[in-house]
């Protein structure tokens, strides 16, 4: 187990794609902890939506208590994504996430065949529902994301059927524990809002992928986030770039930067580097450079780079990323589209990354 140390909030991008209002200026520290560890500080207060009942103040994140739902807050999501391989070595990128808020539970499945460079399974799920406090099974129209206690940090699972097309079933086990993003798991969500936020930067993934009636065993590595809070009114943080890199030497890098709709950095950025021995540093000064080529996906209003250069001098990280497939933009019906995809490190420290970028604008909550 990696030692418990301070850590910067890494996944500054927040998957409030469903709201198109996530993100903002983030606090600079978090904590890597075992599931049973919690800490206490004075709670931070979120910004309520005008005319709505004022939600309660956020409490410091305590695990495993906070693995479940928090329906008193305006919005919440559980995010999983990563890369899978079958027995033949064919590789897939999966994204499976559930959001909850305002009487709606919504989920999305997207699977990209990286060799064929195409989306092979995709579906949105939506159900009118309000989750119970502490509920650890989140479902919408057949999609299920669940946490169960057991072992050191518990286990997550995903079951996402797509009638007539296929199904993804995964068991997801944290390998290095969790990171509380921000002081005791509380981060800034813009000028006046806050959220609670923690991550599992490395998941061991095993399961079954069914496509066109044929099932195959798959395994790989993924990433998990869980976030909730009161920040629906913050329009200053609708667009961002986010990078989650898992290096072969066991270290992890998480960077985020907020951008304008045209893709220009706003200056709000931060990140976390966790060395292979568990030592944590807080890079603030780094550069994120989009490189050609750029793709204009069908149905998207924005342009999305397929190549990036990341330079993090304090961590000794100088890498170039190339999208592992061109067709990783996720178009949706109920929520705004976004780029969510696997990237290969083609120069620098060996490993792989997830890249998320959103320049679309819409909201259902």
C-alpha positions in Angstrom: 0.0 0.0 0.0 1.2 3.5 -0.8 1.8 5.7 2.2 -0.8 8.2 3.2 0.4 11.7 2.0 -0.9 15.0 0.8 -1.9 15.1 -2.9 -3.1 17.7 -5.3 -6.5 17.4 -6.9 -5.7 15.7 -10.2 -8.9 15.1 -12.1 -9.7 18.8 -12.2 -12.0 18.0 -15.0 -15.3 17.0 -13.5 -17.7 14.8 -15.3 -20.6 17.2 -15.1 -21.0 16.8 -18.8 -24.6 16.1 -18.0 -24.9 19.6 -16.6 -22.3 21.3 -18.7 -21.4 23.3 -15.7 -18.6 21.4 -13.9 -15.2 22.4 -12.8 -13.7 25.7 -11.6 -10.7 26.6 -9.5 -9.7 23.7 -7.5 -8.0 23.5 -4.1 -4.4 22.2 -4.3 -4.4 19.2 -2.0 -5.9 15.9 -1.4 -5.0 12.7 0.5 -4.3 9.1 -0.6 -6.1 6.9 2.0 -7.2 3.4 2.6 -11.0 2.9 2.4 -11.5 2.9 6.1 -9.7 6.2 6.8 -11.4 9.6 7.2 -10.4 13.1 8.3 -12.3 16.1 9.7 -12.1 19.8 8.9 -14.6 22.6 9.0 -17.1 21.9 6.2 -17.3 24.0 3.0 -20.6 25.3 1.8 -21.7 24.9 -1.8 -23.6 27.5 -3.9 -27.3 26.7 -4.3 -29.2 27.3 -7.5 -31.4 30.4 -7.2 -34.9 29.6 -6.0 -34.0 26.0 -4.9 -34.0 24.6 -1.4 -30.6 25.3 0.1 -28.6 22.0 0.1 -26.7 21.0 3.3 -23.1 22.0 3.8 -20.6 19.4 2.5 -18.9 17.2 5.1 -15.3 16.0 4.9 -15.2 12.9 2.9 -14.9 9.7 4.9 -14.6 6.2 3.4 -16.3 3.8 3.2 -19.2 5.9 4.4 -19.2 8.2 1.3 -19.0 5.4 -1.4 -22.8 5.6 -1.6 -25.3 8.3 -2.8 -25.7 11.8 -1.4 -29.2 12.8 -2.7 -29.4 16.0 -0.6 -26.9 17.6 -3.0 -27.7 19.0 -6.5 -25.6 16.6 -8.5 -23.5 13.5 -8.2 -21.6 11.1 -10.4 -19.6 7.8 -10.4 -17.1 7.6 -13.3 -15.2 4.6 -14.6 -13.1 4.3 -17.8 -10.0 2.4 -19.0 -8.5 0.0 -21.5 -9.4 -3.7 -21.8 -7.8 -6.6 -23.8 -9.3 -9.9 -24.9 -7.5 -13.3 -25.2 -6.4 -12.4 -28.7 -4.8 -9.1 -27.6 -7.5 -6.9 -29.2 -7.9 -3.8 -27.2 -10.9 -1.7 -26.3 -11.5 1.6 -24.4 -14.5 1.6 -22.1 -16.4 4.5 -20.5 -19.2 3.7 -18.1 -20.5 6.4 -15.8 -23.7 7.2 -13.8 -25.0 10.6 -12.9 -27.8 11.5 -10.4 -29.6 14.7 -9.6 -33.0 16.4 -9.6 -34.9 13.2 -9.7 -33.1 11.7 -12.6 -30.5 8.9 -12.8 -28.6 8.9 -16.1 -25.8 6.6 -17.3 -23.7 6.2 -20.4 -21.8 3.3 -21.9 -19.3 3.7 -24.7 -16.8 1.1 -26.0 -14.2 1.8 -28.7 -12.5 -1.0 -30.6 -9.0 0.6 -30.8 -7.7 -1.6 -33.7 -10.8 -1.0 -35.8 -11.0 2.7 -34.8 -14.7 2.6 -34.3 -17.3 2.7 -31.5 -18.7 -0.8 -31.2 -21.1 -0.4 -28.3 -22.9 2.7 -27.0 -26.0 3.6 -25.2 -27.5 6.2 -22.9 -29.7 5.1 -20.0 -32.1 7.4 -18.1 -34.7 6.7 -15.4 -36.7 9.1 -13.2 -35.4 8.2 -9.7 -34.0 9.7 -6.5 -31.3 7.6 -4.9 -31.5 6.9 -1.2 -28.8 8.3 1.1 -25.9 5.8 1.3 -27.2 3.7 -1.6 -24.3 1.9 -3.3 -26.2 0.4 -6.3 -26.9 3.0 -9.0 -29.2 2.0 -11.8 -30.9 3.4 -14.9 -32.9 1.5 -17.4 -30.9 -1.7 -17.1 -27.5 -0.1 -16.4 -26.0 -0.9 -13.0 -22.9 0.5 -11.2 -22.4 -1.0 -7.7 -20.0 -0.8 -4.8 -19.6 -3.7 -2.4 -17.5 -3.9 0.7 -14.7 -6.5 0.9 -11.0 -6.8 0.8 -8.9 -3.7 1.4 -10.9 -1.1 -0.6 -14.1 -2.9 -1.7 -15.0 -3.5 -5.3 -17.0 -1.7 -8.0 -18.9 -3.5 -10.7 -20.5 -2.4 -14.0 -23.3 -4.2 -15.9 -24.4 -2.4 -19.1 -26.6 -4.2 -21.5 -27.4 -2.9 -25.0 -30.3 -4.9 -26.3 -29.6 -6.4 -29.7 -26.0 -5.3 -29.7 -24.1 -6.5 -26.7 -23.2 -6.1 -23.0 -20.3 -5.1 -20.8 -19.8 -6.7 -17.4 -16.8 -5.6 -15.3 -15.5 -6.2 -11.8 -13.3 -3.2 -10.8 -10.9 -3.5 -7.8 -8.8 -0.5 -6.6 -5.1 -1.4 -6.6 -3.6 1.5 -4.7 -6.5 2.8 -2.7 -8.2 6.2 -3.0 -7.2 9.8 -3.3 -9.2 12.5 -1.5 -9.1 15.5 -3.8 -8.8 18.8 -2.0 -8.4 19.3 1.8 -10.2 16.3 3.2 -12.0 15.7 -0.1 -13.5 19.2 -0.6 -12.6 21.1 -3.8 -13.5 24.4 -5.3 -16.0 24.4 -8.2 -15.5 27.9 -9.4 -15.7 31.3 -7.7 -18.2 30.3 -5.0 -19.1 26.7 -5.2 -17.6 23.5 -3.8 -17.9 19.7 -4.2 -16.7 16.6 -2.4 -14.4 14.5 -4.6 -12.3 11.4 -4.4 -10.7 9.0 -6.9 -9.2 5.5 -7.3 -6.4 6.2 -9.9 -5.8 2.5 -10.6 -8.4 -0.2 -11.0 -7.8 -3.8 -11.9 -10.6 -4.6 -14.4 -11.9 -8.1 -15.3 -15.1 -9.2 -16.9 -17.0 -10.1 -20.1 -17.6 -8.1 -23.3 -20.3 -9.3 -25.6 -20.5 -8.0 -29.1 -23.0 -9.3 -31.8 -23.8 -12.4 -29.7 -20.2 -13.4 -29.0 -18.8 -13.1 -25.5 -15.1 -12.7 -24.7 -13.2 -12.5 -21.4 -11.5 -9.1 -21.0 -9.1 -7.6 -18.5 -7.2 -4.4 -18.1 -6.7 -1.2 -16.1 -9.1 1.6 -15.3 -9.8 4.8 -13.4 -12.6 5.7 -10.9 -14.0 9.1 -9.7 -16.9 9.9 -7.4 -18.1 13.5 -6.9 -21.0 15.3 -5.5 -21.9 18.9 -4.5 -23.8 22.1 -5.1 -22.4 23.9 -8.2 -25.0 24.0 -10.9 -25.0 27.8 -11.2 -21.3 28.1 -12.0 -21.1 28.8 -15.7 -17.4 29.7 -15.5 -16.3 26.1 -15.8 -18.1 24.5 -18.7 -15.0 23.5 -20.7 -11.8 21.7 -19.7 -9.0 19.4 -20.7 -8.1 16.5 -18.3 -5.4 13.9 -18.4 -5.0 10.8 -16.3 -1.8 8.9 -16.9 -0.7 5.6 -15.5 3.0 4.9 -16.0 4.6 1.5 -16.2 6.9 2.3 -13.3 3.8 2.5 -11.0 3.5 6.3 -10.8 0.4 8.3 -11.7 -0.1 11.7 -13.1 -3.4 13.7 -13.1 -3.6 17.2 -14.7 -6.4 19.5 -15.5 -6.8 22.9 -17.1 -10.0 24.9 -17.8 -10.4 26.4 -21.2 -12.6 28.7 -23.2 -15.1 27.2 -25.7 -12.4 27.9 -28.4 -9.9 25.8 -26.4 -7.8 28.6 -25.0 -6.5 28.0 -21.4 -8.1 30.3 -18.8 -5.1 29.9 -16.4 -6.9 27.7 -13.9 -5.0 24.4 -13.7 -3.5 22.0 -11.2 -2.5 18.4 -10.8 -1.1 15.5 -8.8 1.9 13.3 -9.4 2.2 10.2 -7.3 5.6 8.5 -7.5 6.0 4.8 -7.7 7.0 4.8 -4.0 3.9 6.7 -3.0 5.6 10.1 -2.6 3.2 12.9 -3.7 4.0 16.3 -5.3 1.7 19.1 -6.4 2.6 20.4 -9.9 1.1 23.8 -10.5 3.5 24.9 -13.2 3.3 22.8 -16.3 2.4 23.2 -19.9 -0.3 21.4 -21.9 0.1 21.9 -25.7 -2.4 20.7 -28.2 -0.8 19.5 -31.4 -2.1 18.7 -34.9 -4.0 16.9 -36.2 -7.3 18.2 -35.0 -10.6 16.4 -35.6 -14.1 17.9 -36.0 -16.3 15.0 -35.0 -19.8 14.6 -36.5 -22.3 16.3 -34.3 -19.7 18.3 -32.3 -19.5 22.1 -32.2 -15.9 22.0 -31.1 -12.6 20.8 -32.5 -10.6 18.2 -30.6 -6.8 17.6 -30.8 -5.6 14.1 -31.4 -2.1 14.8 -30.1 -0.8 16.5 -26.9 2.4 17.5 -25.3 2.6 17.5 -21.5 5.6 19.0 -19.7 5.7 18.8 -15.9 9.2 19.7 -14.8 8.7 19.2 -11.1 7.7 15.6 -11.7 10.3 15.0 -14.4 7.6 14.2 -16.9 7.9 15.2 -20.5 5.6 13.2 -22.7 3.8 13.3 -26.0 0.3 11.7 -26.3 -1.3 10.4 -29.4 -5.0 9.3 -29.5 -5.2 5.6 -30.0 -8.2 6.0 -32.3 -9.7 9.0 -34.2 -13.3 8.1 -33.4 -13.5 8.6 -29.6 -15.9 11.5 -29.5 -19.0 10.5 -27.6 -22.2 11.9 -29.2 -25.3 11.8 -27.1 -29.0 12.4 -27.1 -29.7 13.5 -23.6 -26.4 14.9 -22.5 -23.8 17.1 -24.4 -21.1 15.3 -26.4 -17.5 15.1 -25.2 -14.1 13.6 -26.1 -13.2 10.6 -23.9 -10.5 8.3 -25.1 -7.3 6.3 -24.8 -4.0 7.9 -25.7 -0.6 6.2 -26.2 2.5 7.9 -24.8 4.7 8.1 -27.9 7.6 10.0 -26.3 8.8 10.1 -22.8 8.0 8.0 -19.7 6.3 4.8 -20.9 2.6 4.3 -20.0 -0.8 5.2 -21.1 -3.3 8.0 -20.5 -7.0 8.9 -20.7 -7.8 12.2 -22.3 -11.1 14.1 -21.6 -12.0 17.3 -23.3 -15.3 19.1 -23.6 -16.3 22.1 -25.6 -20.0 21.4 -26.0 -22.7 23.2 -24.1 -26.0 21.7 -22.9 -27.7 20.7 -19.7 -30.5 18.3 -18.6 -30.3 18.9 -14.8 
